[in-house]
Amino acid sequence: MTLEKLIDDYENNEENFTHFSSSIHSLINALLNSSSIKTHSVSSRVKDRNSLQKKIEKKGKYTSLTEITDIVGVRIITHYSDEVDQIADLIEKEFTIDAKNSIDKRASLDPDRFGYLSLHYVASLSSSRSKLKEYKKFSTMKFEIQIRSILQHTWAEIEHDIGYKSKIEIPKPVRRKFSQLAGLLELADDQFIQIRNELTNYENDVQETIQKTPEDVSIDAISLFNYVENSDFLKKLEQEISKAIGVQFISPTKDFLSEFTKYCDFFKIETIYQLNEKLSNHKKNIIQRAIDLHSGGSQLTAGISIFYLFQVLGSQLDSIDDIYNFLNKMNLEHEDNRYESASQLYEFGQKAGLKTH
């Protein structure tokens, strides 16, 4: 088939390619979501006419569009390099892989070609899925899948922008810098995996440590989350708040609780033990502060008692100006209302007998 006929065939089927790309994109997203594999992004594209023409002219071997396996392409970018293989396993289970045209560039390229160490599959719908009504018209179509980590993708994009496709094209004075950067990025990919694993191990261990030796557990988003989720004392405190103001408590998120770490730092609360002691010592005033601040909603987030604690501790500061500075530094209250809030908090401290002067 001539170039002109191949391009005509492409243009006649362009809408079908677009539908295929959209269907594959949605399917892969659904498969990833059901497997609980989190990705940075999933994108798809249909090769445009100019790109296709250049490829046909360069290769000079195609007699049919079915021989061109990357007209439709999907790119999956992971956060970590070890997730590439997890996704690869999923793709191999869910699609029919054209092994002859697929390539694991991680194993086939020079060590300094970090950016292109991605996994490339040529695939088609499995026979069982091709029988489904919504996929039947795509049963003979193939597509390319690229899977790479976000750092590998970043390198590939920059390398592509610079315009060199092989090592021998790069001027010798620059070649060494390319190799050094490739090694640094690969090391960074490995280190991110190690950091993730260490955080996971810490998260798994911190609950037991809090129960046994809370004085050894520093305040951070993970330890706060575990404390809020598992502290019997805090749960009883918030049950009392629930009865006092008629609200239900919902589960917290790490993002919600992570804000409290800066308050702990301000008041020099360094460990879970110290936090628990402060909550215990100020229990009565925490409940009162919850009552004062309640605006009529029906739900509060578990762990909000820690925020009320900081309100109580703030009310102990020496002056309205000191309280204002605390609210300002913690970015609490709207700027226009901050001084008024500081005055109210000062009055709360006086009424609660928290002032020592």
NUKEMAR-27103 format. One record per atom (N, C-alpha, C, O): residue in three letters; z, y, x. Coordinates in steps of 0.1 Angstrom, whole numbers, plus 2048, in hexadecimal, padded with zeros to 3 digits. Last residue first. Layout:
N
ALAZYX;...
//
This chain:
357
HISB629667F1;HISB679747F4;HISB6797C7E8;HISB6A9887E8;THRB5694F7EB;THRB6394E7F3;THRB6895C7F7;THRB7295D7FE;LYSB489447CD;LYSB4994E7D7;LYSB5794D7DE;LYSB6194B7D8;LEUB499327B9;LEUB4392D7C6;LEUB449387D1;LEUB419357DC;GLYB5093479E;GLYB5A9347A9;GLYB569307B6;GLYB5D92A7BE;ALAB3D93778C;ALAB4092978F;ALAB4B92979A;ALAB5091E79E;LYSB3A95378C;LYSB4094C780;LYSB4493E783;LYSB4F93977E;GLNB2D9567A5;GLNB3A95C7A2;GLNB41955796;GLNB4D952797;GLYB169487A2;GLYB1F9447AC;GLYB2D94A7AA;GLYB379437AC;PHEB0A95778D;PHEB0D94978B;PHEB17944795;PHEB2193E791;GLUB0596F79B;GLUB0F96F790;GLUB1396178D;GLUB1F95E78A;TYRAF19667AC;TYRAFE96B7B2;TYRB0996B7A7;TYRB149677AA;LEUADE96179A;LEUAE39567A2;LEUAF095A7A8;LEUAFA9517A9;GLNAD897A791;GLNADD970788;GLNAE396578F;GLNAEE96078B;SERACE9857A9;SERADA98B7A3;SERAE0981799;SERAEC980799;ALAAB79767AD;ALAAC29767B7;ALAACF97B7B1;ALAADA9767B4;SERAA897E797;SERAAD970797;SERAB896E7A2;SERAC29677A0;GLUAA399879E;GLUAAB995792;GLUAB1987792;GLUABC98578F;TYRA939937B4;TYRAA099A7B6;TYRAA99987AA;TYRAB59967AC;ARGA7D9857A9;ARGA8597F7B3;ARGA939867B4;ARGA9D97F7B6;ASNA6998E798;ASNA7698A792;ASNA8098579C;ASNA8B982798;ASPA539927A8;ASPA5899D7A0;ASPA6699B79A;ASPA6D9A4797;GLUA4E9787B3;GLUA539837BB;GLUA5998F7B4;GLUA639957B8;HISA5C95D7A1;HISA519677A3;HISA579737AA;HISA629777A8;GLUA6F9437B1;GLUA6D94E7A8;GLUA619577AB;GLUA5D9587B6;LEUA6D93B7D4;LEUA729387C7;LEUA729457BE;LEUA759507C3;ASNA6793A7EF;ASNA5D93D7E6;ASNA619397D7;ASNA589337D0;META7B938802;META7792B7FB;META6C92D7F1;META679247EA;LYSA7D953808;LYSA79949812;LYSA7493C80C;LYSA6B936812;ASNA8695D7EF;ASNA7A9627F5;ASNA749587FF;ASNA689547FF;LEUA9F9507EC;LEUA9494E7E2;LEUA869527E7;LEUA7C94C7E5;PHEAAC95B803;PHEAAA94D801;PHEA9F94A7F7;PHEA969427FA;ASNAAB9767FD;ASNAA4971809;ASNAA2962808;ASNA9795D80C;TYRABC9767E7;TYRAAE97B7E5;TYRAA59757F1;TYRA9A9707EF;ILEAD396F7F3;ILEACD9667E9;ILEABF9697E7;ILEAB69607E6;ASPAD7985802;ASPAD6978809;ASPAD096E7FF;ASPAC7966804;ASPADA9997EE;ASPACF99A7F8;ASPACD98C7FF;ASPAC1988801;ILEAF19917E2;ILEAE59907DA;ILEAD99917E4;ILEACF98A7E2;SERB0597E7FB;SERB0198A7F3;SERAF49887EB;SERAED97E7ED;ASPB0C965805;ASPB15970805;ASPB1297B7FC;ASPB1A9827F6;LEUB069477F1;LEUB039507FC;LEUB0A95D7FA;LEUB0E9617EF;GLNB0A9377DC;GLNB159397E5;GLNB129437F0;GLNB1B9467F7;SERAF19347CF;SERAFB93D7C9;SERB079407D2;SERB0F9497CF;GLYAE69207DF;GLYAE192E7E0;GLYAEB9387DA;GLYAED9437E0;LEUAF390A7D4;LEUAF690E7E2;LEUAF291C7E5;LEUAF89247EC;VALAE790A7BB;VALAF690C7BC;VALAF99107CA;VALB0191A7CC;GLNACD9067C2;GLNAD09127BA;GLNADF9157BC;GLNAE49207BE;PHEAD08ED7CD;PHEACC8F87D6;PHEACE9067CF;PHEAD29107D6;LEUAD68DE7B6;LEUADF8DF7C1;LEUADC8EB7CA;LEUAE58F37CE;TYRABE8E07A9;TYRAC98E77A3;TYRAD48E87AE;TYRADB8F27AE;PHEAAF8CF7BA;PHEAAB8DD7B9;PHEAB78E57B3;PHEABA8F07B8;ILEABC8B77B4;ILEABD8BC7C2;ILEAB98CB7C2;ILEABE8D37CA;SERAB58B379A;SERAC38B779D;SERAC58BC7AB;SERACE8C47AE;ILEA9C8A979A;ILEA9D8B8798;ILEAAC8BC79B;ILEAAE8C879D;GLYA9B88E79A;GLYA9D8957A7;GLYA9F8A47A6;GLYAA28AA7B0;ALAA8388A781;ALAA8E885788;ALAA8F88B796;ALAA8588C79D;THRA788A676E;THRA7589C778;THRA81897780;THRA8A89F784;LEUA7D8A874B;LEUA7F8AD759;LEUA7C8A2762;LEUA7C89675F;GLNA738B172A;GLNA728A8735;GLNA768B0742;GLNA738BB744;SERA728C4716;SERA788B7712;SERA798AD71E;SERA7E8A271D;GLYA7C8E7719;GLYA738DB71B;GLYA7A8CE718;GLYA868CE717;GLYA8E8FC719;GLYA8A8F670D;GLYA818EA70D;GLYA7D8E5703;SERA96905732;SERA8E90E72A;SERA8990771D;SERA8090D716;HISAB3905745;HISAAB8FD73C;HISAA3907732;HISAA990F72C;LEUAC4912755;LEUAB6914758;LEUAAD90D74E;LEUAA190F74E;ASPADE90B74C;ASPADA91974C;ASPACB91B74E;ASPAC5924748;ILEADE8EF74F;ILEADF8F5742;ILEADA903742;ILEAD2907739;ALAADD8EE76B;ALAAD28E8763;ALAAD28EE755;ALAAC78F074F;ARGAF58FA771;ARGAE9901775;ARGADD8FB76D;ARGAD490376A;GLNB068E6768;GLNB068F4762;GLNAFA8FB765;GLNAF490275C;ILEB008D277A;ILEAFE8D076B;ILEAFD8DD764;ILEAF58DF75C;ILEB098DE791;ILEAFB8DA790;ILEAF78D8781;ILEAED8DD77D;ASNB248E178D;ASNB1C8ED78D;ASNB0D8EA78C;ASNB058F2787;LYSB2C8C678E;LYSB2F8CE782;LYSB258DA782;LYSB208DD777;LYSB238BE7A9;LYSB1E8B879D;LYSB208C0791;LYSB168C2789;HISB298C47C3;HISB258CF7BA;HISB1F8CA7AD;HISB188D17A6;ASNB2F8AD7D0;ASNB398B87D1;ASNB358C37C6;ASNB3E8CA7C2;SERB1789E7CD;SERB248997C7;SERB2E8A57C6;SERB358A67BC;LEUB058AC7DB;LEUB038AA7CD;LEUB108A67C6;LEUB138AB7BB;LYSB108AA7F5;LYSB0F8B87EE;LYSB0D8B67DF;LYSB138BD7D8;GLUB0E88F7F9;GLUB1B8957F9;GLUB1B8A37F2;GLUB248A67EA;ASNAF388C7F9;ASNAFA8857EF;ASNB0888B7EE;ASNB0D88D7E3;LEUAED89A811;LEUAE789E804;LEUAF08987F8;LEUAF389F7EF;GLNAF988B824;GLNAFE899822;GLNAF989E814;GLNB008A580D;TYRAEA873822;TYRAF9873820;TYRAFE88181C;TYRB05883813;ILEAD187B82A;ILEAD387781C;ILEAE2877818;ILEAE687A80D;THRAD3898840;THRAD388A83D;THRAD588782E;THRADA890826;GLUAD48B4842;GLUACB8AC84B;GLUACA89E847;GLUAC089784B;ILEAD68D3836;ILEAD98C5831;ILEACF8BC838;ILEAC38BC835;LYSAD38EE83B;LYSAD78E5846;LYSADD8D8841;LYSAE68D2846;PHEAC78FD828;PHEAD68FC827;PHEADB8F2831;PHEAE78EE830;PHEAAC8FB831;PHEAB3908830;PHEAC2907830;PHEAC990F836;ASPAA88E082E;ASPAA88E683C;ASPAAF8F383B;ASPAB68F7845;CYSAA88DD813;CYSAB28D681B;CYSAB38DC829;CYSABE8DE82E;TYRA928EC80D;TYRA9F8F1808;TYRAAA8EA810;TYRAB48F1814;LYSA7E8DC818;LYSA808E981E;LYSA8D8EF819;LYSA938F7821;THRA808C6807;THRA838C4815;THRA868D281C;THRA8E8D3825;PHEA768CA7EE;PHEA848CC7F0;PHEA888CB7FF;PHEA938CF802;GLUA5B8C47EE;GLUA5F8D27EE;GLUA6E8D47F2;GLUA718DF7F7;SERA5B8A97EA;SERA598AE7F8;SERA5C8BD7F9;SERA608C2804;LEUA5D8A47CF;LEUA698A47D7;LEUA678A97E5;LEUA718AE7EB;PHEA428A67C8;PHEA4C8AE7C1;PHEA588AF7CA;PHEA5E8BA7CC;ASPA368937D8;ASPA328A17DA;ASPA3C8AA7D4;ASPA408B57D9;LYSA4087B7CF;LYSA448807DC;LYSA4188F7DE;LYSA488967E5;THRA4C87F7AD;THRA4187C7B7;THRA468817C4;THRA4F8897C5;PROA6286F795;PROA5E87A79E;PROA528757A6;PROA4E8697A6;SERA62866772;SERA62862780;SERA5D86E789;SERA54875785;ILEA7687B75C;ILEA6A87375F;ILEA6A87076E;ILEA71877776;PHEA9087D744;PHEA8C87E752;PHEA80875755;PHEA80869751;GLNA94891727;GLNA9188472D;GLNA8C88673C;GLNA8589073E;VALAAE8A671A;VALAA18A3720;VALAA0895725;VALAAA88E726;GLYAC68B3710;GLYABC8AC707;GLYAAF8AA70D;GLYAA58AD706;ILEADA8BF71F;ILEACF8C871B;ILEAC48C1712;ILEABA8C770E;ALAAED8AB723;ALAAF18B9721;ALAAE68C171B;ALAAE98CA713;LYSADF893727;LYSAE789471B;LYSAEB8A3718;LYSAEB8A770C;SERAD3899740;SERACB895734;SERAD3897727;SERACD89C71D;ILEAEA89C750;ILEAE18A874D;ILEAD88A5741;ILEAD78AE738;GLUAF2882750;GLUAFB88C74A;GLUAF3899747;GLUAF589F73D;GLNADC87775D;GLNADF872750;GLNAE887C749;GLNAE787F73D;GLUADF882776;GLUAD488776D;GLUAD588275F;GLUACF888756;LEUAF687477F;LEUAF688377E;LEUAEB888774;LEUAEE89176C;LYSAEB85A77F;LYSAF685E776;LYSAF886D774;LYSAFA871769;LYSAD885E794;LYSAD485A786;LYSADF85D77C;LYSADC862771;LEUAE88647AA;LEUADF86E7A4;LEUADA86A796;LEUAD987378E;PHEAF684B7AD;PHEAFD8587AA;PHEAF48627A4;PHEAF886879A;ASPAE28397B2;ASPAEA8387A6;ASPAF18447A2;ASPAF2848797;SERAC383E7C1;SERAD18437C1;SERAD88417B3;SERAD48487AA;ASNAA88397C0;ASNAB282E7C1;ASNAC08327C1;ASNAC98297C1;GLUA9784F7BF;GLUA938437B7;GLUA9F8397B6;GLUA9F8317AD;VALAA48617D0;VALAA38647C2;VALAA08577BA;VALAA58567AF;TYRAA08527E9;TYRAAD8567E4;TYRAAD8597D5;TYRAB58537CD;ASNA848517EB;ASNA8C8457E9;ASNA9A8487E4;ASNA9F8407DC;PHEA7F86D7ED;PHEA798657E2;PHEA818587E0;PHEA848557D5;LEUA8C873805;LEUA908797F8;LEUA8B8717EC;LEUA9386F7E3;SERA7E863817;SERA8C860815;SERA91867808;SERA99860801;ILEA64871815;ILEA66862812;ILEA7485F80F;ILEA77858805;ALAA6988B81D;ALAA6488880F;ALAA6687A80B;ALAA69877800;ASPA8A88B82D;ASPA7B88D82D;ASPA7688981F;ASPA7E885817;ILEAA888B83E;ILEAA1890832;ILEA92892835;ILEA8E89983E;SERAB186D84F;SERAAE87B84F;SERAA787F842;SERAA187683B;VALACB85784E;VALABE859848;VALABB868847;VALAC286F840;ASPAE4851856;ASPADA84F860;ASPACC85385B;ASPAC2853863;GLUAF4853840;GLUAF685D84A;GLUAEB85C855;GLUAEA86685D;PROAEF83C832;PROAE884882E;PROAE9853838;PROAE185C838;THRAEE81E838;THRAF3828841;THRAEC83583D;THRAE383A845;LYSAE780E820;LYSAF180A82A;LYSAF7815833;LYSB03816834;GLNAD681D810;GLNAE181580A;GLNAEC812814;GLNAF7812811;ILEAC3826823;ILEACB83081B;ILEAD7829815;ILEAE282F814;THRAB980E82C;THRAC1816835;THRAC982082D;THRAD5823831;GLUAAA806816;GLUAB67FE81A;GLUABF806824;GLUACB804823;GLNA9781A815;GLNAA0818809;GLNAAD81080E;GLNAB881380A;VALA8981982D;VALA9282482B;VALA9C82181F;VALAA7826820;ASPA75805830;ASPA83803835;ASPA8D80D831;ASPA9980A831;ASNA5E80E824;ASNA63801820;ASNA727FF824;ASNA7A7F881D;GLUA5A825832;GLUA5C826824;GLUA6281981E;GLUA6B819815;TYRA5581B84B;TYRA61823849;TYRA6482483A;TYRA70823836;ASNA3D80D846;ASNA4980684A;ASNA5580E848;ASNA60808844;THRA2D824840;THRA2F819836;THRA3B81183A;THRA4380E831;LEUA2E831858;LEUA3383884D;LEUA3682D842;LEUA4082E83A;GLUA2181F868;GLUA2F82286B;GLUA3582985F;GLUA4182685D;ASNA0781F85D;ASNA0F81385C;ASNA1E81585F;ASNA2780F859;ARG9FF83A862;ARGA00835854;ARGA09828854;ARGA1282884B;ILE9FF83887E;ILEA09842877;ILEA0A83D869;ILEA1683D864;GLN9EB826882;GLN9F8823887;GLNA0282C880;GLNA0D82787C;ILE9D5834878;ILE9D9827872;ILE9E7824876;ILE9EF81F86D;PHE9D4849889;PHE9D784C87B;PHE9DB83F874;PHE9E483F86B;GLN9CD83C8A1;GLN9DB8428A0;GLN9DE845891;GLN9EA84488D;ASP9B383589C;ASP9BD82A89E;ASP9CB83089C;ASP9D3829896;ASP9A784E89A;ASP9A684588F;ASP9B183A890;ASP9B8837886;ALA9AD8578B4;ALA9B385E8A9;ALA9B385589C;ALA9BC854895;LEU99C8478C3;LEU9AA8468C5;LEU9B284C8B9;LEU9BC8478B4;GLU9848518B9;GLU9878438B7;GLU9968408B8;GLU99C8398B1;LEU98686A8C3;LEU9858688B5;LEU98885A8B1;LEU98F8578A7;LEU9868668DF;LEU99186C8D9;LEU99186A8CA;LEU99C8688C4;GLY96D85A8E3;GLY9798528E6;GLY9858588DF;GLY98E8518DA;ALA95C86F8DC;ALA95B8628D5;ALA96885A8D6;ALA96D8558CD;LEU9638818F0;LEU9678848E2;LEU9668778D9;LEU96E8768D0;GLN959874906;GLN967877906;GLN96B8798F7;GLN9768758F3;SER93D873900;SER945867902;SER954869900;SER95B8618FA;PHE93788F900;PHE9358868F4;PHE93E87A8F4;PHE9448768EB;LYS93D89591A;LYS94589B910;LYS943893903;LYS94D8918FB;ARG928887927;ARG936883929;ARG93F88891F;ARG94888191A;ARG91189591E;ARG91388791A;ARG92188391C;ARG92787B913;VAL90D8AE928;VAL9148AD91B;VAL91889F918;VAL92189D910;PRO8FE8AA93F;PRO90B8B1940;PRO9148B0934;PRO9208B1934;LYS8E789C935;LYS8F189593C;LYS8FE89C93D;LYS90989693C;PRO8DD8A1913;PRO8DD8A6921;PRO8E98A0928;PRO8F489F923;ILE8D48868FE;ILE8DE890901;ILE8DD894910;ILE8DD88C918;GLU8C38718FC;GLU8BE87E8F8;GLU8C78898FC;GLU8C38958FD;ILE8D285B901;ILE8C985F90C;ILE8C286C909;ILE8BD873911;LYS8E08568EA;LYS8E785B8F5;LYS8DE861900;LYS8E186B906;SER8D08628CC;SER8D38588D6;SER8D985E8E2;SER8D786A8E5;LYS8CD8788BC;LYS8CE86B8B5;LYS8D18608BF;LYS8D58558BB;TYR8D78998B9;TYR8D388F8C2;TYR8D68818BC;TYR8E187F8B7;GLY8DF8AF8A9;GLY8D18AB8A9;GLY8CD8A18B3;GLY8C189F8B6;ILE8F58BB89F;ILE8F18BF8AC;ILE8E38BA8AF;ILE8DB8C18B6;ASP8F68AE886;ASP8F48BC886;ASP8EF8C1894;ASP8E78CA895;HIS8FD89488F;HIS8F1896888;HIS8ED8A5888;HIS8E18A888A;GLU91789A899;GLU90C8958A2;GLU8FE89789C;GLU8F589A8A3;ILE9238A1881;ILE9228AB88C;ILE9178A6895;ILE90F8AF89A;GLU921889873;GLU91C89586D;GLU91989F878;GLU90F8A6878;ALA92F877883;ALA921875880;ALA91A88187B;ALA90F88487F;TRP949882883;TRP941881890;TRP93288088D;TRP92A886893;THR94F87E868;THR94F88B86E;THR94788C87A;THR93F89587C;HIS94E862866;HIS94586A85F;HIS944878864;HIS93987D866;GLN96485B876;GLN95685687A;GLN94C85E873;GLN942862879;LEU978867866;LEU97586C873;LEU968867879;LEU96186F87F;ILE97685884E;ILE97386684E;ILE97186C85C;ILE96987585D;SER964838854;SER970840852;SER96C84F853;SER961853857;ARG94A82A840;ARG94F82F84C;ARG95C837849;ARG95E83B83E;ILE92F819833;ILE93D81A832;ILE94281F840;ILE94081884A;GLN91281B820;GLN91881E82C;GLN92782082A;GLN92B826821;ILE8FA80880F;ILE90880C80F;ILE90D80F81D;ILE90C806826;GLU8DB8097FF;GLU8E380980B;GLU8F180E809;GLU8F3818801;PHE8CB7F37E7;PHE8D18007EB;PHE8D97FE7F8;PHE8DD7F37FB;LYS8B17E57D2;LYS8BB7E47DD;LYS8C07F37E0;LYS8BA7FC7DD;MET8A87D67B3;MET8A97E27BC;MET8B47E07C6;MET8BF7DA7C4;THR8A67C379F;THR89E7C17AC;THR8A07CC7B6;THR8997CC7C0;SER8B77CD78B;SER8B97BF791;SER8B17BD79E;SER8B67B67A6;PHE8B87E277B;PHE8B97E5789;PHE8BA7D8791;PHE8BD7D879D;LYS8B77DB760;LYS8AB7E1766;LYS8AC7E4775;LYS8A27E877B;LYS8D17D075D;LYS8C57C775D;LYS8B97CE764;LYS8B17C876B;TYR8E77DE758;TYR8E37DD766;TYR8D57D6767;TYR8D07D5772;GLU8EE7DE73E;GLU8EE7EB744;GLU8E87EB753;GLU8E57F5758;LYS8EF7C2738;LYS8E57CB732;LYS8E37D873A;LYS8D87DC73C;LEU8F27AB753;LEU8F87B4749;LEU8EE7BE745;LEU8E57C374D;LYS8E679E768;LYS8E379975A;LYS8E97A274F;LYS8E57A1743;SER8F07A977E;SER8E27AD77B;SER8DF7A876D;SER8D57AD767;ARG90879C781;ARG9087AA77C;ARG8FA7AE778;ARG8F97B676E;SER8FF78378B;SER90778477E;SER907792778;SER90679476C;SER8F378A7A3;SER8EB784798;SER8F278578A;SER8EC787780;SER8FC7AB7AF;SER8FE79D7AE;SER8F67977A2;SER8F379E799;LEU8E67C47BA;LEU8EF7C07B1;LEU8F07B07B1;LEU8E67AA7B3;SER8E37C77DE;SER8DE7C87D1;SER8E87C37C7;SER8F27BD7CB;ALA8E37D77FF;ALA8E97CF7F4;ALA8E17D07E7;ALA8D97DA7E6;VAL8E97DC820;VAL8DF7DD816;VAL8E37D380B;VAL8E57C780E;TYR9047ED830;TYR8FF7E2828;TYR8F27E6821;TYR8F17F181C;HIS9127F884D;HIS9077FA844;HIS9037ED83D;HIS9007E3844;LEU92E80785A;LEU9297FB855;LEU91E7FE84B;LEU920805841;SER92F81C878;SER93181986A;SER92A80C866;SER92280686D;LEU92F82B890;LEU93581E88F;LEU93881A880;LEU94481787D;TYR925843895;TYR91C83A88E;TYR92282C88D;TYR91B82388A;GLY9388518A4;GLY934856897;GLY92C84C88F;GLY92C84D882;PHE9398438BD;PHE9448428B3;PHE93F8468A5;PHE94283E89C;ARG92A83B8D4;ARG92483F8C7;ARG92E83D8BC;ARG92B8368B2;ASP9358308EA;ASP93683E8E8;ASP9308438DC;ASP93084F8D9;PRO92F8148E9;PRO93D8198E6;PRO93E8288E4;PRO94782C8DC;ASP91080E8D8;ASP9188118E4;ASP9258178E0;ASP92781D8D6;LEU90F7F68BC;LEU90C8038C3;LEU9158058CF;LEU91F7FF8D1;SER9187E08AE;SER90A7E08B4;SER9077EC8BD;SER8FD7EC8C4;ALA92F7E18A0;ALA92E7D78AA;ALA9217D88B2;ALA9207D28BD;ARG92C7F688F;ARG9387F6897;ARG9377EC8A2;ARG93D7EE8AD;LYS9167F087F;LYS9147F888B;LYS9207FA894;LYS91F7FE89F;ASP90D7D6870;ASP91A7DB873;ASP9187E3880;ASP9197DD88B;ILE8F37D5858;ILE8F77D6866;ILE9057DC868;ILE9087E6861;SER8D97C5845;SER8E67CC846;SER8EB7CC855;SER8E67C385C;ASN8C37B7843;ASN8C17C5844;ASN8CE7CD845;ASN8CE7D9846;LYS8CD79D840;LYS8C279F84A;LYS8C17AE84D;LYS8BF7B3858;ALA8DE79D82B;ALA8E379C838;ALA8D97A0843;ALA8DD7A584D;ASP8E27AC80F;ASP8D67A8817;ASP8DA7A8826;ASP8D97B382D;ILE8FA7A17F8;ILE8F77A8805;ILE8EA7A380B;ILE8E879780D;THR9027A87D8;THR8FA79F7E0;THR8F67A67ED;THR8EF7B17EC;PHE9247B27D1;PHE9167B47D1;PHE90F7A97D9;PHE9167A17E1;GLU93F7AB7D2;GLU93A7B07C5;GLU92B7B27C5;GLU9257B37BA;LYS9467A27EB;LYS94979A7DF;LYS94279E7D3;LYS93E7967CA;GLU93D7B67FC;GLU9377A97FD;GLU93A7A07F1;GLU9327977EE;ILE94E7CB7F3;ILE9407CC7F1;ILE9397BE7F2;ILE9307BB7EA;LEU9677C17FC;LEU9657C47EE;LEU9567C47EB;LEU9517BE7E1;ASP9637C1818;ASP9667B5811;ASP9637B6802;ASP95E7AD7FB;ALA9607DD81C;ALA9557D381F;ALA9577C6817;ALA94E7C0812;ILE9797E6817;ILE96E7E980D;ILE9627E080F;ILE95C7DC806;GLN9867DB82D;GLN98B7D8820;GLN9807DB815;GLN97E7D380C;ASP9777E7842;ASP9767D9840;ASP97B7D5832;ASP9767CB82C;VAL98080283F;VAL9727FF83E;VAL9707F083B;VAL9687EC833;GLU99A804844;GLU997803836;GLU988800834;GLU9837FB82A;ASP99D80A85F;ASP99F7FC85B;ASP99C7FA84C;ASP99B7EE848;SER999826860;SER98E81D864;SER99080E860;SER98680785E;TYR9A2839843;TYR9A583284F;TYR99A828853;TYR99482384A;HIS99584582D;HIS99F84D835;HIS9A1847843;HIS9A384E84D;THR971840829;THR97F83C828;THR988845830;THR98384D838;ILE955845817;ILE95D84A822;ILE96B847820;ILE97184B816;ILE93783780E;ILE94683680C;ILE94D83A818;ILE94B835823;ARG91883E801;ARG92184080D;ARG92F840808;ARG934848800;VAL8FA8307F7;VAL9088337F3;VAL910834800;VAL90F82C809;GLY8D88357EE;GLY8E38337F8;GLY8F08377F2;GLY8F18417EB;VAL8B782C7E7;VAL8C482F7E1;VAL8CF82C7EC;VAL8CF8217F1;ILE8A78257FC;ILE8A38307F3;ILE8AF8357EB;ILE8B18417E9;ASP8AB81180E;ASP8B481C80E;ASP8B0828806;ASP8B4833808;THR8977FD811;THR8A47FA80B;THR8AE80580A;THR8B9803804;ILE8787F780C;ILE880802810;ILE88D801809;ILE88E8047FD;GLU86B7E37FF;GLU86E7E180D;GLU8777EC812;GLU87D7EA81D;THR8647EE7E6;THR86F7E47E7;THR8747E07F5;THR87E7DB7F7;LEU84E7FC7EA;LEU85A8037EA;LEU8667FA7EB;LEU8717FE7EF;SER8377ED802;SER83D7EE7F4;SER84A7F57F5;SER8517F47FF;THR8307ED81C;THR8257EB812;THR82A7EC804;THR8227EB7FB;TYR8397FC83A;TYR83D7F982C;TYR8307F8824;TYR827800824;LYS835805854;LYS8357F6851;LYS8367F3842;LYS8357E783F;GLY83B81E860;GLY82D81985F;GLY82C80A85B;GLY822804860;LYS85182D867;LYS85181F869;LYS843818869;LYS84080F870;LYS848848863;LYS84E844870;LYS84D835872;LYS84A83087D;GLU83F848849;GLU83584B854;GLU83B847861;GLU83384286A;ILE85684183B;ILE84A83983A;ILE84183B845;ILE83B83284B;LYS866857842;LYS86A849846;LYS85E840846;LYS85C83884F;LYS85886C837;LYS85B86C845;LYS85E85E84A;LYS859859854;GLN85B86581C;GLN84D866822;GLN84F865831;GLN84785E838;LEU876868818;LEU87085B816;LEU86285B81D;LEU85F851824;SER87A88381C;SER881879825;SER87A86C824;SER87886582E;ASN86A88D806;ASN867890814;ASN86D88681E;ASN866882827;ARG8778827EF;ARG86987F7F2;ARG866882801;ARG860879807;ASP8998777F6;ASP88F8807F0;ASP88187C7F5;ASP8808757FF;LYS8AD85C7ED;LYS8A58627F7;LYS89A86A7F1;LYS8938667E9;VAL8C98627D9;VAL8BC85C7D9;VAL8B38637E4;VAL8B386F7E4;ARG8EC85B7DF;ARG8E08637DF;ARG8D485B7DE;ARG8D384F7E0;SER91085D7DC;SER9038567DB;SER8F88607DB;SER8F986B7D8;SER9318597E8;SER9268617E4;SER9198587E3;SER91984E7EA;VAL95385A7E8;VAL9488517E6;VAL93D8597E1;VAL93E8617D7;SER96F8617FE;SER9648657F5;SER95A8597F3;SER9598517FC;HIS987855807;HIS985863808;HIS97B8687FE;HIS97C8727F7;THR99683B7F2;THR98C8407FC;THR98D84F7FC;THR9928567F4;LYS9AC8217EC;LYS9AA82F7EC;LYS9A08337F6;LYS9A182F802;ILE9AC8047DA;ILE9A88097E7;ILE9A58187E5;ILE99C81C7DE;SER9B17F77C2;SER9BB8007C7;SER9B88057D5;SER9C28097DD;SER99E7EA7B4;SER9A37E37C0;SER9AE7EB7C7;SER9B57E77D0;SER9957FC7A2;SER99C7F079D;SER9A27E87A8;SER9AC7E07A6;ASN98980F7B2;ASN9958137AA;ASN99D8067A6;ASN9A98067A6;LEU9738017BC;LEU97D8067C5;LEU98A8097BE;LEU9958067C3;LEU9657FD7A4;LEU96A7F17AC;LEU9757F57B6;LEU97F7EE7B7;ALA95F81779D;ALA96780F794;ALA96D80379B;ALA9797FF79A;ASN94E81F7B2;ASN95B8267AF;ASN96481D7A7;ASN97081D7AA;ILE93A80D7AE;ILE94280C7BA;ILE94F8137B8;ILE95980E7BD;LEU930816795;LEU935808797;LEU93E8077A3;LEU9488017A2;SER92783079B;SER93282E791;SER938820793;SER94481E792;HIS91382A7AE;HIS91E8337B1;HIS92A8307A8;HIS93582F7AC;ILE90281B79E;ILE9088157AA;ILE91481D7AE;ILE91F8177B1;SER8F982E78C;SER900822787;SER90881C792;SER913817790;SER8ED84279C;SER8F8845794;SER90083978F;SER90D839790;SER8D88327A7;SER8E28387AF;SER8EE83C7A8;SER8F98397AD;PHE8CA82C78F;PHE8D0821797;PHE8DB8277A0;PHE8E58217A1;HIS8C1845787;HIS8CA83E77F;HIS8D1833786;HIS8DD830784;THR8B084A79D;THR8BC85379B;THR8C684C792;THR8D284D794;PHE89D83679A;PHE8A68367A6;PHE8B283F7A4;PHE8BD83B7A8;ASN89283F782;ASN899832783;ASN8A283178F;ASN8AD82C78E;GLU88685778B;GLU891857781;GLU89984A781;GLU8A584A77F;GLU87384D79D;GLU87E8557A2;GLU889856798;GLU89585579C;ASN85C83F798;ASN868838796;ASN87584079A;ASN88083B79A;ASN84784F79E;ASN847849791;ASN85484378E;ASN858841782;GLU84D8557B9;GLU84E8607AF;GLU84F85A7A1;GLU85585F798;TYR84883C7C5;TYR8558427C5;TYR85784C7BA;TYR86184C7B3;ASP82D83A7C0;ASP8368307BA;ASP8448357BA;ASP84B8337B0;ASP82484F7D0;ASP82284F7C2;ASP82B8457BA;ASP8318497B0;ILE82C8457E9;ILE8328517E4;ILE8308527D5;ILE8398567CE;LEU81B82F7EA;LEU82982D7EB;LEU8308397E6;LEU83A8387DE;LYS80283B7EA;LYS8068337DF;LYS8158307DF;LYS81B82F7D4;GLU802849802;GLU8018517F5;GLU8058487EA;GLU80C84D7E0;LEU804835815;LEU80F83E813;LEU80E845806;LEU8188477FF;THR7F8816806;THR7F682280E;THR80282B80B;THR80A82A802;MET8007F4809;MET800800800;MET80080C809;MET80880D813;
//
